[in-house]
Amino acid sequence: MLTPLQITFLGTGTSQGIPVIGSNHPVCKSKDSKDKRLRVSILISWENYNYVIDCGPDFRMQMLEADCTKLDGVLFTHEHNDHIAGLDDIRPYFFRQGDIPIYAHKRVILALKKRFDYVFAKEDKYPGAPTVIENEIDKSTPFKIANQWVIPIEVMHNRLPVLGFRIQNFTYITDAKTIAPEEAAKIKGTEVLVINALRMEAHHSHFNLSEALAFIAEIQPKRAYLVHISHMLGFHEEVQKLLPDTVFLAYDGLKITV
């Protein structure tokens, strides 16, 4: 029997978040809490384990909102700022628990080392800096977090390879524009799929809404949730009315069980 996974959507917005600083777009002025989106990230919890996928610039606020007092590791999809900028904010967990495992492609680990060199320092390390345990991953090899196997799935963010992750019958994908057939095959059978849908219009490096819906129709999960949403997609309540019965706009703070 599979262990139930609880998924908390820590952030569902694109790289600028919603509202965008200084924007007069109607969605940015919305009073609906579901139209206010922090940078994209999720918390996966089961038994006594908590893992996050990506820790962007809103990570501290997200973990406070989630009341997450224990962190067992961070999985990184890729090295863009909205997915890694909060790494330093793992410090409270490090001070209580010790070294924090991270899981990322070799390229992403190198980018993290360049940006957060003090975290990875081996000598004369600043005493207030956290320490991580590096776990190099790639698309070809499943890996374990605690007692769960994770299947990495490579998608293309324009020309940049990005990793999505499947745990049991749950799959999380962000920043996809194209997905090769052999990688899509890893997702088949997923019951719950999270996938990015940036806006209505086409974009060079992200699925728009119609592309996301087409991919969902190909995979045929029981439920699908859309993330990495920009203000240009529209108001949450209005867009939700346009979606199939089994497809939902995720929103910050949403919790689901798989």
N, C-alpha and C positions, 0 to 999 in steps of 0.2 A: 504494500500500500504506500502510495506516494505521500510524503510529508507536505502538508499545505504550506504554500508560500504566501506571505502577506507582502503586497507591493504598495509602497507609498510614493506617490508622485511628488517629489520634492520641488521640482520646477518643470514647467511645460513650455517655456518660451524660447525664442530664438536668441541669437548672440547679444542683441541689445536689450532684451527683456521688454516687457510691456507694463507700464507705459514707457515709450522711448523718451529720453531726456529732451525736453523742449518741443516735443511734437504736439501739434494741434489736431492730429487725426482723431476722428470721433471715437474710435476704439480706445485710444490712449486717454481719452477724457471720460471713459465709461465709469459708472459707479458700481457696476456689477463686479463682485470680487472674483468671479470666474474669468474676467477679462484682464486681470492683473497676473502677469506670469513672470516668475523668476527664471533664471537660466536652467536649461534642461538637466535633470538628474533624477534617479530613483533610488529608493531604499528597499532592499530585499531582506525580509526577516523570516526566520523559521526557528522553532525551538528557542534556543538562547543565542542565536547568531544574527548579526546585522552586517550586511555588506552594502556599499553604495556603488552605483555605476556613475562615474565622473564626479568631480568635485570642482565646480566652477566658482566664479566670484561671489556667488550668493550662498556658499556652502555653510558658513557659520550660522546665518539666519535660518537656513533650511533645517539644520540639525537641532537648533533650539526649538523651532516650530514643531518638529517631529518628536521632541522630547527623547531624543536618542542618546542614551548615556553610555553606550558601549558600541565600539566599532571594531569589527573583525577584519576588515580589509576594504580596499578600493580597487575597482576594475576600471580601466581607462579605455575609452573607445578610440580616441585620437588626441593629438596634441594642441588643438586650437584653444585659445584663451578661455572661451566659455565652458570648456570641459576640464581644465586643469588649474585655473588660477587660484582655487581655494586650498591647494595642497597644504600650505602652511597652517591652516586652521585645524589640522588633525592634532595639533599640539596638546589640547586638553586630554584627548584619548591616549596619546603617547605618555603623558605624565602619569596617568593612572594605570595604564596597561603595559607599557613598554613598546617595543618596536611594532610598527603597523605594516602588515603585508600589503603590497601593491602588485597589480597584475596588468602588464602592458606589453605591447609589441616593442622590440628592441629599439626601433626608431623613436617611439614615444618616450621610452626610458631615457634615451640620449637627450631628447628635448627637455625632459624634466630636470636632468642633471645640469643642463646649461642654464636653465631658469632658476632652479632651486639648488644651486651648487652647495650651499651650506647645509642642506638636508642630507646630502649624500657624502659629505666630507668624511674622510677616514682619519685625518690627523688634525689636531688643534681645533676640534669641533666646538662651536659655540654652545655653551651649556643649555641655553634655552631653545635650541633647535630640535625638532623631532627627528627620529630616525625611522627609516622604512626598510622593509625586507623586500628585495627585488625578486619578482617572478616574471621571467620573460615568456611571453606567449605568442603564438601565431595562429593563422587560420587552419593549420593542418592537424593540430593536436589538441584534443580535449584535455582539460585540466580540472583539478579538484579544489573547491573552496569548502573548508570544513568537511561535511559528509555528503556534499552535492557535486555531481559532475557538471561541468560547463562546456558547451560546444561553441567554439568561436565561429563566427560567420563574417566573411569579408564582404563589405559593400564598397562602392566607389562614391566618394564625395568629390565630384568632378574627376580630377586625376589622383586624388589622395585616397589610399586605402584606409578604411575605417573598420573597426571590429564591432559587430553586434554579438549578442550572447544568448544562447538558449540554455535554460535550466529546466529540467523536466519538460512540461508542456507549456512553458512560458518563454517567449522570445522577445528580446528588446533590441530595436534597431533605431539608430538616429543618424542624421546627416547623410542619408542615402540618396543618390541620383540614379545609379544603375546597380543591378545585382545579377551576377553571372548565374546561369542555370544550375551549375554544380553547387553553388552556395545557397541558392533558393531551395534546392533539394533538401538541405539540412533543416529547413524550417518546416517542411511538410509534416503534418500531424500535430503541429502546435495548436493548442486550444485557445490560448490568449496571445495575441500579437500586438506589440507596441511599435508604431512606425511613424516616421516624421512626415508632416504635411505642412509646408511653409506658408503657402498662400494659394490663391486661385490661379494666378498667372504662372506661366512656365518660369523656371529658374535654372541657372547653369549648373548648380551643384546640389540641389535639393529636390525631392519629390514635391510637386504641387499637389493640390487636393485630388485631382482626377487621376494622377499617376499613383498616388497612395491607394486610392480606392481600387484601381486596376490590380495592383499588387495584392491587396487583401483578397480580391475575388480569385486571384490565382492560387493563393495559399489556402483559402477557405477555413480560417480559424472560427471557433465558436463565437469569440468576441475579439474586437480590435479596438485599440485606443490610439488616437492621434496626438503627437507631441511635436516639439520644436516648431511651435506656431508663432507666426508674426502677426502684428496688428493688421496687416493687409489681408489676412484670411477673412476677417470680419468679426462681428459680435458673436460671442459664444452661443447664446441662445438661438440666434438666427441661423448660424451654420449648422448647429445640431439638428435642426428641423430638416435640413437637406440630406442628411446621412441615412444610410440603410439602418434597419432596426438593430443590427448587431455591431454597429460601428459608433464609437463615442469620442467626442472631444474630451481628452483628459484635461484636468485642471489642477492647479496647485493644491496639495493637501488631500487629493482623492486617494482613498485606500480601497484596494480590491484584494480578493483572495483567489488563488489559483490552486 
